[in-house]
């Protein structure tokens, strides 16, 4: 019975299998029957197959890849915009913190390409911190395009508009720095402001303007404020400004302050400086006596500053002696005074101070004094400090800054001596700081060094070179800049290059 059941199942499968195969269209069945593999769908299949074999439509796919790549390159190229464009967009549309960062960068690079945009922002913007940053930059660069806006801030304040104190202080400082002819009357009116810090800033602004038209009011202010602890800073500013204006009618008042041991020390210090500015003989005798007899070293350093304004041999001797004083501020003041007097006699001792003084500030002041002297011997010493491989790096960097500021003769040869072996080194810890100084130096004779920087392997050095070319508008290196605007260069380099090219 089991065998019969098995036979029936086998028979049923044998009958149904061909039907199933035919309905599923197995190609093996068709080929086995001697027919063709073609059907109604065969041409389409053959066409598709042919496309793969002969590449008929493959070009479209390849073209799509090429187009995609080209679009990506284009997008990348558009992303590498000029720094100038980016910064302008931030100034126009950026949030306050971004705007402040851009202004800070512009200021550090002494970049005047955005003056128009900054002036417009100053006139339209209400953020006091941004406006203050703009005025501080314009003051530093002595750009006078925003004079009327700064005056507007101060006049509005006098009319009881409310502004931040810092913005008003920056307005005063800016107008004083550009020596605004219109600011004198406003500054004098601000002397009576209830904000003592603003009144003090206005006083200092009067000193910068050298506007003595109402100097008697300053003396009256000083006399009225003496002994008032809340007006101590204002009185100090008045003392200093009376000296800057040369208002010698205040001589007796300042002598009394200097001689008064109970007076605030700041008042006595400033009185010493102002008495020296007046230049009167009786003032010199008082200053000399107090310098010798005073036990207050801080006061003596200011007295020495006052003495240095006098022009006689006795002063020079006194300054030379003061370079040996045990208090470093006196030595520093003495070096400064000798530099201002261009004392050729002081070359040897100033050189000694640069090499041996234990206090950095004195070393710096002595090196600055030598740069001020302008003699061949003094200038040669400054160059030697830069070139000296065993000289402390901070002194070398200070010497380089002085070389650039004073355009010291022989500086270019000295730079060549120091930098030549550094260009080919993969890494040199001194080259970066040196190139940074050159990038902010306004001296078109630095062209050969900028050219070397543009070709350097370190992209940071290349950026310093680009900035130097831009700052000095060196047209002969324009093509060298263009050569850096390639895909092989880092994005930061290309952005700096585009910004520099816009400067031409």
BAMI-396752 format. One record per residue (C-alpha): residue in one letter; x, y negated, z negated; residue number from 1. Coordinates in nm, 4 decimals. Each point is the difference from the previous one (the first is absolute). Layout:
<rs>
<'A',<X,Y,Z>,NUM>
...
</rs>
This chain:
<rs>
<'X',<0.0000,0.0000,0.0000>,1>
<'X',<0.2894,-0.2358,-0.0850>,2>
<'X',<0.1665,0.0838,0.3345>,3>
<'X',<-0.3174,-0.0832,0.1884>,4>
<'X',<-0.0290,-0.3385,-0.1696>,5>
<'X',<0.3596,-0.0785,0.0829>,6>
<'X',<-0.0577,0.0905,0.3677>,7>
<'X',<-0.3061,-0.2265,0.0266>,8>
<'X',<0.1919,-0.2991,-0.1472>,9>
<'X',<0.2887,0.0577,0.2413>,10>
<'X',<-0.2352,0.0162,0.2949>,11>
<'X',<-0.1773,-0.3194,-0.1015>,12>
<'X',<0.3325,-0.1886,-0.0262>,13>
<'X',<0.1112,0.1217,0.3402>,14>
<'X',<-0.3182,-0.1272,0.1604>,15>
<'X',<0.0066,-0.3440,-0.1660>,16>
<'X',<0.3731,-0.0875,0.0363>,17>
<'X',<0.0013,-0.0917,0.3746>,18>
<'X',<-0.2978,-0.2240,-0.0515>,19>
<'X',<0.1737,-0.1833,-0.2836>,20>
<'X',<0.3203,-0.0421,0.2025>,21>
<'X',<-0.1847,-0.1388,0.3015>,22>
<'X',<-0.1997,-0.2434,-0.2072>,23>
<'X',<0.3214,-0.1281,-0.1614>,24>
<'X',<0.1684,-0.0362,0.3398>,25>
<'X',<0.3264,0.1761,-0.0808>,26>
<'X',<0.2354,-0.0802,0.2880>,27>
<'X',<0.1311,0.3493,-0.0120>,28>
<'X',<-0.3351,0.1285,0.1212>,29>
<'X',<-0.0152,-0.2275,0.2996>,30>
<'X',<0.3578,0.0716,0.1078>,31>
<'X',<-0.0673,0.3703,-0.0514>,32>
<'X',<-0.3000,-0.0100,0.2326>,33>
<'X',<0.2223,-0.1483,0.2760>,34>
<'X',<-0.1758,-0.3369,-0.0029>,35>
<'X',<0.1563,-0.3425,-0.0398>,36>
<'X',<0.0492,-0.1979,-0.3186>,37>
<'X',<-0.1808,-0.2969,0.1462>,38>
<'X',<-0.3336,-0.1179,-0.1310>,39>
<'X',<-0.1997,-0.3219,0.0170>,40>
<'X',<0.2306,-0.1520,-0.2587>,41>
<'X',<0.3222,0.1159,0.1648>,42>
<'X',<0.0794,-0.3168,0.2057>,43>
<'X',<-0.0122,-0.2146,-0.3080>,44>
<'X',<0.2204,0.2381,-0.1889>,45>
<'X',<0.2438,0.0157,0.2884>,46>
<'X',<0.0069,-0.3787,0.0237>,47>
<'X',<0.0768,-0.0300,-0.3671>,48>
<'X',<0.2651,0.2682,0.0254>,49>
<'X',<0.1523,-0.1685,0.3030>,50>
<'X',<0.0270,-0.3246,-0.1904>,51>
<'X',<0.2178,0.1689,-0.2535>,52>
<'X',<0.2119,0.1814,0.2543>,53>
<'X',<0.0622,-0.2713,0.2560>,54>
<'X',<-0.0089,-0.2964,-0.2397>,55>
<'X',<-0.2749,-0.1766,0.1908>,56>
<'X',<-0.1377,-0.1802,-0.3067>,57>
<'X',<0.3023,0.0310,-0.2308>,58>
<'X',<0.1151,-0.3486,0.1067>,59>
<'X',<-0.3022,-0.1467,-0.1736>,60>
<'X',<0.1035,0.1604,-0.3278>,61>
<'X',<0.3619,-0.1081,0.0416>,62>
<'X',<-0.1109,-0.3467,0.0960>,63>
<'X',<-0.2136,-0.0197,-0.3083>,64>
<'X',<0.3004,0.0867,-0.2147>,65>
<'X',<0.2082,-0.2666,0.1728>,66>
<'X',<-0.2734,-0.2552,-0.0402>,67>
<'X',<-0.0381,0.0934,-0.3629>,68>
<'X',<0.3724,-0.0401,-0.0553>,69>
<'X',<-0.0016,-0.3335,0.1817>,70>
<'X',<-0.2874,-0.1225,-0.2130>,71>
<'X',<0.1836,0.1039,-0.3152>,72>
<'X',<0.3131,-0.1852,0.1129>,73>
<'X',<-0.2053,-0.3058,0.0831>,74>
<'X',<-0.1668,0.0072,-0.3401>,75>
<'X',<0.3404,0.0366,-0.1629>,76>
<'X',<0.1388,-0.2886,0.2031>,77>
<'X',<-0.2928,-0.2226,-0.0930>,78>
<'X',<0.0541,0.0887,-0.3659>,79>
<'X',<0.3548,-0.1374,0.0175>,80>
<'X',<-0.1030,-0.3618,-0.0083>,81>
<'X',<0.2166,-0.2983,-0.0664>,82>
<'X',<0.0496,-0.0789,-0.3657>,83>
<'X',<-0.1072,-0.3521,0.0865>,84>
<'X',<-0.3340,0.1271,0.1289>,85>
<'X',<-0.0504,0.2178,-0.3055>,86>
<'X',<0.0836,-0.2818,-0.2356>,87>
<'X',<-0.2255,-0.2446,0.1805>,88>
<'X',<-0.2867,0.2465,-0.0232>,89>
<'X',<0.0594,0.0435,-0.3720>,90>
<'X',<0.0078,-0.3779,-0.0489>,91>
<'X',<-0.3284,-0.0252,0.1901>,92>
<'X',<-0.1877,0.3032,-0.1254>,93>
<'X',<0.1924,0.1695,-0.2820>,94>
<'X',<-0.1002,0.0260,-0.3616>,95>
<'X',<0.1635,-0.2421,-0.2408>,96>
<'X',<0.2661,0.2394,-0.1285>,97>
<'X',<0.1042,0.0864,0.3567>,98>
<'X',<0.0190,-0.3674,0.0925>,99>
<'X',<0.2210,-0.0712,-0.2996>,100>
<'X',<0.2314,0.2871,0.0921>,101>
<'X',<0.0364,-0.1342,0.3546>,102>
<'X',<0.0747,-0.3520,-0.1251>,103>
<'X',<0.2603,0.1422,-0.2369>,104>
<'X',<0.1664,0.1845,0.2892>,105>
<'X',<-0.0107,-0.3075,0.2237>,106>
<'X',<0.1617,-0.2009,-0.2771>,107>
<'X',<0.2771,0.2530,-0.0605>,108>
<'X',<0.0834,0.0016,0.3715>,109>
<'X',<-0.0231,-0.3786,0.0384>,110>
<'X',<-0.2383,0.0656,0.2888>,111>
<'X',<-0.1561,-0.3234,0.1255>,112>
<'X',<-0.1955,0.1664,0.2815>,113>
<'X',<-0.3203,-0.0095,-0.2050>,114>
<'X',<-0.0005,-0.3637,-0.1100>,115>
<'X',<-0.3133,-0.0839,0.1956>,116>
<'X',<-0.1917,0.2997,-0.1330>,117>
<'X',<0.1113,-0.0671,-0.3564>,118>
<'X',<-0.0997,-0.3648,0.0240>,119>
<'X',<-0.3447,0.0999,0.1308>,120>
<'X',<-0.0342,0.2558,-0.2788>,121>
<'X',<0.0937,-0.2645,-0.2565>,122>
<'X',<-0.2778,-0.2264,0.1302>,123>
<'X',<-0.2690,0.2676,0.0107>,124>
<'X',<0.0849,0.2397,-0.2796>,125>
<'X',<-0.1244,-0.0356,-0.3555>,126>
<'X',<0.2342,0.2463,-0.1707>,127>
<'X',<0.2331,-0.2119,-0.2171>,128>
<'X',<0.2739,0.2651,-0.0104>,129>
<'X',<0.0159,0.0209,0.3794>,130>
<'X',<0.0007,-0.3781,0.0349>,131>
<'X',<0.2719,-0.0260,-0.2578>,132>
<'X',<0.2111,0.2598,0.1820>,133>
<'X',<-0.0340,-0.1942,0.3255>,134>
<'X',<0.1004,-0.3289,-0.1616>,135>
<'X',<0.2978,0.1627,-0.1715>,136>
<'X',<0.1207,0.1396,0.3330>,137>
<'X',<-0.0463,-0.3329,0.1759>,138>
<'X',<0.1847,-0.1733,-0.2849>,139>
<'X',<0.2925,0.2387,0.0237>,140>
<'X',<0.0237,-0.0495,0.3768>,141>
<'X',<-0.0803,-0.3745,-0.0264>,142>
<'X',<-0.2867,0.0293,0.2487>,143>
<'X',<-0.2143,-0.3121,-0.0243>,144>
<'X',<-0.3059,0.1044,0.2056>,145>
<'X',<-0.2206,0.0443,-0.3084>,146>
<'X',<0.0787,-0.3316,-0.1680>,147>
<'X',<-0.3567,-0.1295,0.0274>,148>
<'X',<-0.1472,0.3231,-0.1372>,149>
<'X',<0.2259,-0.0074,-0.3064>,150>
<'X',<-0.0901,-0.3649,-0.0560>,151>
<'X',<-0.3661,0.0944,0.0320>,152>
<'X',<0.0340,0.2542,-0.2797>,153>
<'X',<0.1542,-0.2610,-0.2310>,154>
<'X',<-0.2394,-0.2815,0.0880>,155>
<'X',<-0.2961,0.2318,-0.0460>,156>
<'X',<0.1391,0.0967,-0.3386>,157>
<'X',<0.0181,-0.3666,-0.0971>,158>
<'X',<-0.3668,-0.0192,0.1026>,159>
<'X',<-0.0778,0.2877,-0.2403>,160>
<'X',<-0.0047,0.2893,0.2474>,161>
<'X',<0.1044,0.3229,-0.1684>,162>
<'X',<0.3082,0.1754,0.1319>,163>
<'X',<0.2361,0.2466,-0.1634>,164>
<'X',<0.2937,-0.1645,-0.1738>,165>
<'X',<0.2456,0.2134,0.1967>,166>
<'X',<-0.1398,-0.1215,0.3320>,167>
<'X',<0.0316,-0.3624,-0.1112>,168>
<'X',<0.3553,0.0603,-0.1218>,169>
<'X',<0.0922,0.1515,0.3372>,170>
<'X',<-0.1581,-0.2975,0.1775>,171>
<'X',<0.2134,-0.2410,-0.2018>,172>
<'X',<0.3146,0.2037,0.0563>,173>
<'X',<-0.0668,0.0223,0.3735>,174>
<'X',<-0.0575,-0.3721,0.0427>,175>
<'X',<0.3142,-0.0767,-0.1974>,176>
<'X',<0.2056,0.2437,0.2048>,177>
<'X',<-0.1072,-0.1502,0.3335>,178>
<'X',<0.0437,-0.3490,-0.1494>,179>
<'X',<-0.3498,-0.1074,0.0901>,180>
<'X',<-0.0273,-0.3772,0.0433>,181>
<'X',<-0.3660,0.0202,-0.0978>,182>
<'X',<0.0415,0.1909,-0.3241>,183>
<'X',<0.1646,-0.2624,-0.2243>,184>
<'X',<-0.3173,-0.1800,-0.1082>,185>
<'X',<-0.1786,0.3304,-0.0624>,186>
<'X',<0.2876,0.1279,-0.2122>,187>
<'X',<0.0005,-0.3141,-0.2135>,188>
<'X',<-0.3763,0.0321,-0.0517>,189>
<'X',<0.0525,0.3600,-0.1140>,190>
<'X',<0.2303,-0.1172,-0.2805>,191>
<'X',<-0.3129,-0.0650,-0.2042>,192>
<'X',<-0.1605,0.3365,0.0708>,193>
<'X',<-0.1233,0.1888,-0.3041>,194>
<'X',<0.1785,0.3080,0.1329>,195>
<'X',<0.3516,-0.0595,-0.1319>,196>
<'X',<0.1625,0.2589,0.2250>,197>
<'X',<-0.1461,-0.1732,0.3060>,198>
<'X',<0.1088,-0.3416,-0.1276>,199>
<'X',<0.3508,0.1381,-0.0535>,200>
<'X',<0.0045,0.1438,0.3537>,201>
<'X',<-0.1084,-0.3382,0.1359>,202>
<'X',<0.2872,-0.1611,-0.1901>,203>
<'X',<0.2485,0.2393,0.1583>,204>
<'X',<-0.1615,-0.0662,0.3365>,205>
<'X',<0.0630,-0.3729,-0.0463>,206>
<'X',<0.3640,0.0835,-0.0602>,207>
<'X',<0.0206,0.1985,0.3242>,208>
<'X',<-0.1623,-0.2853,0.1906>,209>
<'X',<0.2385,-0.2469,-0.1683>,210>
<'X',<-0.2985,-0.2314,-0.0316>,211>
<'X',<0.0872,-0.2579,-0.2662>,212>
<'X',<-0.2889,-0.2304,0.0918>,213>
<'X',<-0.1693,0.0535,-0.3378>,214>
<'X',<0.2944,0.1304,-0.2019>,215>
<'X',<-0.0911,-0.2304,-0.2888>,216>
<'X',<-0.3082,0.2177,-0.0535>,217>
<'X',<0.2241,0.3023,-0.0485>,218>
<'X',<0.2031,-0.1794,-0.2658>,219>
<'X',<-0.3200,-0.1082,-0.1748>,220>
<'X',<-0.1257,0.3583,0.0152>,221>
<'X',<0.3235,0.1177,-0.1598>,222>
<'X',<-0.0166,-0.2562,-0.2758>,223>
<'X',<-0.3656,0.0777,-0.0765>,224>
<'X',<0.0495,0.3770,-0.0037>,225>
<'X',<0.3109,0.0136,-0.2231>,226>
<'X',<-0.0675,0.2018,-0.3151>,227>
<'X',<-0.3134,0.1673,0.1413>,228>
<'X',<0.0694,0.3744,0.0075>,229>
<'X',<-0.2789,0.0606,0.2511>,230>
<'X',<0.1710,-0.2375,0.2449>,231>
<'X',<0.3530,0.1303,-0.0541>,232>
<'X',<0.0325,0.1546,0.3480>,233>
<'X',<-0.1471,-0.3076,0.1648>,234>
<'X',<0.2480,-0.2220,-0.1828>,235>
<'X',<0.2860,0.2236,0.1118>,236>
<'X',<-0.1064,-0.0352,0.3631>,237>
<'X',<-0.0254,-0.3776,-0.0407>,238>
<'X',<0.3576,-0.0146,-0.1364>,239>
<'X',<0.1371,0.1999,0.2914>,240>
<'X',<-0.1909,-0.1934,0.2662>,241>
<'X',<0.1072,-0.3398,-0.1352>,242>
<'X',<0.3556,0.1117,0.0703>,243>
<'X',<-0.0862,0.1281,0.3485>,244>
<'X',<-0.1564,-0.3377,0.0794>,245>
<'X',<0.3030,-0.1839,-0.1398>,246>
<'X',<-0.2314,-0.2056,-0.2209>,247>
<'X',<0.2731,-0.1345,-0.2265>,248>
<'X',<-0.2473,-0.2136,-0.1949>,249>
<'X',<-0.0479,0.3214,-0.1988>,250>
<'X',<0.3698,0.0098,-0.1014>,251>
<'X',<-0.0455,-0.0962,-0.3646>,252>
<'X',<-0.2985,0.2317,-0.0452>,253>
<'X',<0.1951,0.2980,0.1362>,254>
<'X',<0.3102,-0.0800,-0.2054>,255>
<'X',<-0.2173,0.0026,-0.3109>,256>
<'X',<-0.1479,0.3354,0.0943>,257>
<'X',<0.3433,0.1552,0.0682>,258>
<'X',<0.1360,-0.1232,-0.3316>,259>
<'X',<-0.3052,0.1186,-0.1983>,260>
<'X',<0.0736,0.3407,-0.1520>,261>
<'X',<-0.3675,0.0390,-0.0919>,262>
<'X',<-0.1183,-0.0456,0.3598>,263>
<'X',<-0.0992,0.3123,0.1975>,264>
<'X',<0.3101,0.1589,0.1471>,265>
<'X',<-0.1461,-0.0094,0.3513>,266>
<'X',<-0.0493,-0.3767,-0.0302>,267>
<'X',<0.3610,-0.0474,-0.1064>,268>
<'X',<0.1290,0.2213,0.2799>,269>
<'X',<-0.1983,-0.1843,0.2674>,270>
<'X',<0.0959,-0.3365,-0.1474>,271>
<'X',<0.3665,0.0929,0.0429>,272>
<'X',<-0.0507,0.0841,0.3669>,273>
<'X',<-0.2020,-0.3162,0.0707>,274>
<'X',<0.2502,-0.2261,-0.1739>,275>
<'X',<0.2650,0.1428,0.2283>,276>
<'X',<-0.2177,-0.0801,0.3006>,277>
<'X',<-0.0295,-0.3635,-0.1112>,278>
<'X',<0.3802,-0.0205,0.0195>,279>
<'X',<0.0447,-0.2740,-0.2626>,280>
<'X',<0.3288,-0.0269,-0.1871>,281>
<'X',<-0.1620,0.0012,-0.3430>,282>
<'X',<-0.1775,0.3208,0.0952>,283>
<'X',<0.3292,0.1643,0.0947>,284>
<'X',<0.1610,-0.0868,-0.3321>,285>
<'X',<-0.2942,0.1455,-0.1900>,286>
<'X',<-0.0042,0.3187,0.2081>,287>
<'X',<0.3762,0.0530,-0.0340>,288>
<'X',<-0.0119,-0.0514,-0.3750>,289>
<'X',<-0.2893,0.2395,-0.0472>,290>
<'X',<0.1556,0.2639,0.2242>,291>
<'X',<0.3078,0.0052,-0.2215>,292>
<'X',<-0.1804,-0.0188,-0.3346>,293>
<'X',<-0.3272,0.1881,0.0457>,294>
<'X',<-0.0197,0.3488,-0.1461>,295>
<'X',<-0.2914,0.0973,0.2226>,296>
<'X',<0.1399,0.1894,0.2990>,297>
<'X',<-0.3288,-0.0109,0.1926>,298>
<'X',<-0.0127,-0.3792,-0.0352>,299>
<'X',<0.3663,-0.0323,0.0952>,300>
<'X',<-0.0634,0.1820,0.3304>,301>
<'X',<-0.2605,-0.2635,0.0915>,302>
<'X',<0.2222,-0.2824,-0.1184>,303>
<'X',<0.2688,0.1334,0.2317>,304>
<'X',<-0.2500,-0.0058,0.2847>,305>
<'X',<-0.0695,-0.3656,-0.0749>,306>
<'X',<0.3714,-0.0787,-0.0142>,307>
<'X',<0.0578,0.1601,0.3399>,308>
<'X',<-0.2065,-0.2780,0.1658>,309>
<'X',<0.2691,-0.2536,-0.0838>,310>
<'X',<0.2755,-0.0528,0.2549>,311>
<'X',<0.3394,-0.0352,-0.1684>,312>
<'X',<0.3090,0.2084,-0.0610>,313>
<'X',<-0.0803,0.0411,-0.3674>,314>
<'X',<-0.3148,0.1912,0.0944>,315>
<'X',<0.1906,0.2405,0.2205>,316>
<'X',<0.2474,0.0727,-0.2780>,317>
<'X',<-0.2811,0.0595,-0.2434>,318>
<'X',<-0.1727,0.2424,0.2415>,319>
<'X',<0.3232,0.1901,0.0541>,320>
<'X',<0.0422,0.0356,-0.3749>,321>
<'X',<-0.3635,0.1091,-0.0393>,322>
<'X',<0.0662,0.2988,0.2263>,323>
<'X',<0.1851,0.1488,-0.3000>,324>
<'X',<-0.2855,-0.0539,-0.2460>,325>
<'X',<-0.1161,0.3070,-0.1924>,326>
<'X',<-0.3673,-0.0628,0.0846>,327>
<'X',<-0.0760,0.1359,0.3473>,328>
<'X',<-0.2639,-0.2618,0.0877>,329>
<'X',<0.2572,-0.2755,-0.0483>,330>
<'X',<0.2421,0.1838,0.2296>,331>
<'X',<-0.2763,0.0404,0.2559>,332>
<'X',<-0.0964,-0.3698,-0.0196>,333>
<'X',<0.3656,-0.0948,0.0366>,334>
<'X',<0.0391,0.2122,0.3140>,335>
<'X',<-0.3134,-0.1519,0.1472>,336>
<'X',<0.1218,-0.3519,-0.0747>,337>
<'X',<0.3395,0.0636,0.1581>,338>
<'X',<-0.1674,0.1358,0.3113>,339>
<'X',<-0.2249,-0.3041,0.0309>,340>
<'X',<0.3036,-0.2255,-0.0373>,341>
<'X',<0.1923,0.2082,0.2572>,342>
<'X',<0.2946,0.0084,-0.2350>,343>
<'X',<0.3019,0.1364,0.1885>,344>
<'X',<0.1926,0.0187,-0.3296>,345>
<'X',<-0.2392,0.2640,-0.1261>,346>
<'X',<0.0612,0.2614,0.2718>,347>
<'X',<0.2426,0.2129,-0.1996>,348>
<'X',<-0.2005,0.0116,-0.3208>,349>
<'X',<-0.3253,0.0635,0.1850>,350>
<'X',<0.1624,0.2903,0.1810>,351>
<'X',<0.1123,0.1367,-0.3345>,352>
<'X',<-0.3546,-0.0304,-0.1346>,353>
<'X',<-0.1396,0.1930,0.2957>,354>
<'X',<0.2444,0.2826,-0.0585>,355>
<'X',<0.0215,0.0112,-0.3781>,356>
<'X',<-0.2881,-0.1722,-0.1805>,357>
<'X',<-0.1972,0.2548,-0.2055>,358>
<'X',<-0.3385,-0.1573,0.0760>,359>
<'X',<-0.1585,0.0593,0.3396>,360>
<'X',<-0.1760,-0.3380,0.0113>,361>
<'X',<0.3333,-0.1772,-0.0423>,362>
<'X',<0.1567,0.2081,0.2766>,363>
<'X',<-0.2872,-0.0903,0.2310>,364>
<'X',<0.0126,-0.3708,-0.0907>,365>
<'X',<0.3756,-0.0062,0.0607>,366>
<'X',<-0.0342,0.1677,0.3392>,367>
<'X',<-0.2756,-0.2447,0.0955>,368>
<'X',<0.2224,-0.2889,-0.1068>,369>
<'X',<0.2800,0.1240,0.2255>,370>
<'X',<-0.2410,0.0211,0.2934>,371>
<'X',<-0.1101,-0.3576,-0.0755>,372>
<'X',<0.3588,-0.1290,-0.0028>,373>
<'X',<0.0432,0.0620,0.3703>,374>
<'X',<0.3798,0.0152,-0.0089>,375>
<'X',<0.1780,0.2589,0.2122>,376>
<'X',<0.1440,0.1639,-0.3118>,377>
<'X',<-0.3367,0.0222,-0.1732>,378>
<'X',<-0.1766,0.1337,0.3089>,379>
<'X',<0.2739,0.2575,0.0605>,380>
<'X',<-0.0544,0.1263,-0.3554>,381>
<'X',<-0.3741,0.0421,0.0599>,382>
<'X',<0.0751,0.2045,0.3132>,383>
<'X',<0.2489,0.2110,-0.1943>,384>
<'X',<-0.2656,0.0812,-0.2580>,385>
<'X',<-0.2284,0.1289,0.2732>,386>
<'X',<0.2740,0.2013,0.1674>,387>
<'X',<0.1480,0.1462,-0.3176>,388>
<'X',<-0.0798,0.3679,-0.0201>,389>
<'X',<0.0744,0.0073,-0.3719>,390>
<'X',<-0.2015,-0.3105,-0.0820>,391>
<'X',<-0.3262,0.0640,-0.1857>,392>
<'X',<-0.2821,0.0431,0.2483>,393>
<'X',<-0.2185,-0.2728,-0.1533>,394>
<'X',<0.2843,-0.2509,0.0507>,395>
<'X',<0.0473,0.1167,0.3596>,396>
<'X',<-0.3712,-0.0461,0.0662>,397>
<'X',<0.0053,-0.3421,-0.1664>,398>
<'X',<0.2976,-0.0977,0.2156>,399>
<'X',<-0.1825,0.1085,0.3157>,400>
<'X',<-0.3029,-0.2111,-0.0915>,401>
<'X',<0.2245,-0.3019,-0.0562>,402>
<'X',<0.1785,0.0626,0.3302>,403>
<'X',<-0.3344,-0.0079,0.1789>,404>
<'X',<-0.1399,-0.2992,-0.1926>,405>
<'X',<0.3097,-0.2159,0.0509>,406>
<'X',<0.0989,0.1332,0.3450>,407>
<'X',<0.3505,0.0444,-0.1365>,408>
<'X',<0.2678,0.0002,0.2680>,409>
<'X',<0.1355,0.3479,0.0679>,410>
<'X',<-0.3227,0.1689,-0.1115>,411>
<'X',<-0.0530,0.1716,0.3347>,412>
<'X',<0.3498,0.1484,0.0000>,413>
<'X',<-0.0485,0.1103,-0.3583>,414>
<'X',<-0.3282,0.1685,0.0904>,415>
<'X',<0.1689,0.1785,0.2883>,416>
<'X',<0.2740,0.1264,-0.2312>,417>
<'X',<-0.2451,0.1349,-0.2576>,418>
<'X',<-0.2769,0.1317,0.2254>,419>
<'X',<0.1974,0.1476,0.2895>,420>
<'X',<0.0901,0.3275,-0.1770>,421>
<'X',<-0.3515,0.0283,-0.1405>,422>
<'X',<-0.1984,0.0020,0.3257>,423>
<'X',<0.0960,0.3566,0.0907>,424>
<'X',<-0.0554,0.1514,-0.3448>,425>
<'X',<-0.3101,0.2147,-0.0425>,426>
<'X',<-0.0566,-0.1446,-0.3448>,427>
<'X',<0.1518,-0.3016,-0.1694>,428>
<'X',<-0.1460,-0.1378,-0.3216>,429>
<'X',<0.1315,-0.3513,0.0624>,430>
<'X',<-0.1080,-0.0475,0.3608>,431>
<'X',<-0.3728,-0.0248,-0.0723>,432>
<'X',<0.0256,-0.2830,-0.2562>,433>
<'X',<0.2508,-0.1857,0.2186>,434>
<'X',<-0.2274,0.0255,0.3055>,435>
<'X',<-0.2982,-0.1114,-0.2062>,436>
<'X',<0.1839,-0.3230,-0.0849>,437>
<'X',<0.0805,-0.0552,0.3685>,438>
<'X',<-0.3627,0.0617,0.0980>,439>
<'X',<-0.1104,-0.3049,-0.2022>,440>
<'X',<0.2900,-0.2265,0.1011>,441>
<'X',<-0.0719,-0.2855,0.2377>,442>
<'X',<0.3191,0.0035,0.2044>,443>
<'X',<-0.0130,0.0925,0.3673>,444>
<'X',<0.3738,0.0760,0.0015>,445>
<'X',<-0.0937,0.3306,-0.1647>,446>
<'X',<-0.1147,0.1271,0.3406>,447>
<'X',<0.2729,0.2712,0.0355>,448>
<'X',<-0.0934,0.1470,-0.3361>,449>
<'X',<-0.3694,0.0058,0.0817>,450>
<'X',<0.0880,0.1820,0.3236>,451>
<'X',<0.1867,0.2644,-0.2011>,452>
<'X',<-0.2907,0.0311,-0.2386>,453>
<'X',<-0.2458,0.0557,0.2860>,454>
<'X',<0.2051,0.2996,0.1145>,455>
<'X',<0.0536,0.1539,-0.3422>,456>
<'X',<-0.1119,0.3556,-0.0741>,457>
<'X',<-0.1819,-0.1056,-0.3184>,458>
<'X',<-0.3405,-0.1420,0.0894>,459>
<'X',<0.0040,-0.2279,-0.3071>,460>
<'X',<0.3175,-0.1659,0.1297>,461>
<'X',<-0.1679,-0.0371,0.3411>,462>
<'X',<-0.2934,-0.1737,-0.1655>,463>
<'X',<0.2366,-0.2451,-0.1723>,464>
<'X',<0.1538,-0.0709,0.3399>,465>
<'X',<-0.3405,-0.0646,0.1545>,466>
<'X',<-0.0866,-0.2426,-0.2790>,467>
<'X',<0.3276,-0.1872,0.0424>,468>
<'X',<-0.0581,-0.0365,0.3742>,469>
<'X',<-0.3533,-0.1217,-0.0642>,470>
<'X',<0.0986,-0.2490,-0.2704>,471>
<'X',<0.2722,-0.1553,0.2156>,472>
<'X',<-0.1886,0.0270,0.3319>,473>
<'X',<0.2998,0.1614,0.1726>,474>
<'X',<-0.1266,0.0214,0.3564>,475>
<'X',<0.3067,0.1835,0.1288>,476>
<'X',<-0.1087,0.3052,-0.2031>,477>
<'X',<-0.3553,0.0033,0.1325>,478>
<'X',<0.0729,0.2862,0.2406>,479>
<'X',<0.1616,0.1967,-0.2815>,480>
<'X',<-0.3212,-0.0417,-0.1970>,481>
<'X',<-0.2069,0.1240,0.2921>,482>
<'X',<0.2202,0.3075,0.0216>,483>
<'X',<-0.1086,0.0913,-0.3532>,484>
<'X',<-0.3686,-0.0030,0.0905>,485>
<'X',<-0.0038,0.3681,0.0992>,486>
<'X',<-0.1678,0.3142,-0.1270>,487>
<'X',<0.3289,0.1270,-0.1419>,488>
<'X',<0.0091,-0.2822,-0.2554>,489>
<'X',<-0.1778,0.0221,-0.3374>,490>
<'X',<-0.3324,-0.1790,-0.0142>,491>
<'X',<0.1320,-0.2577,-0.2488>,492>
<'X',<0.2813,-0.0957,0.2343>,493>
<'X',<-0.2361,-0.0417,0.2951>,494>
<'X',<-0.2355,-0.2176,-0.1994>,495>
<'X',<0.2847,-0.2265,-0.1082>,496>
<'X',<0.1231,-0.0165,0.3603>,497>
<'X',<-0.3410,-0.0973,0.1351>,498>
<'X',<-0.0271,-0.2721,-0.2623>,499>
<'X',<0.3480,-0.1288,0.0857>,500>
<'X',<-0.0709,-0.0093,0.3716>,501>
<'X',<-0.3052,-0.2144,-0.0653>,502>
<'X',<0.2309,-0.2591,-0.1552>,503>
<'X',<0.1669,-0.0735,0.3354>,504>
</rs>
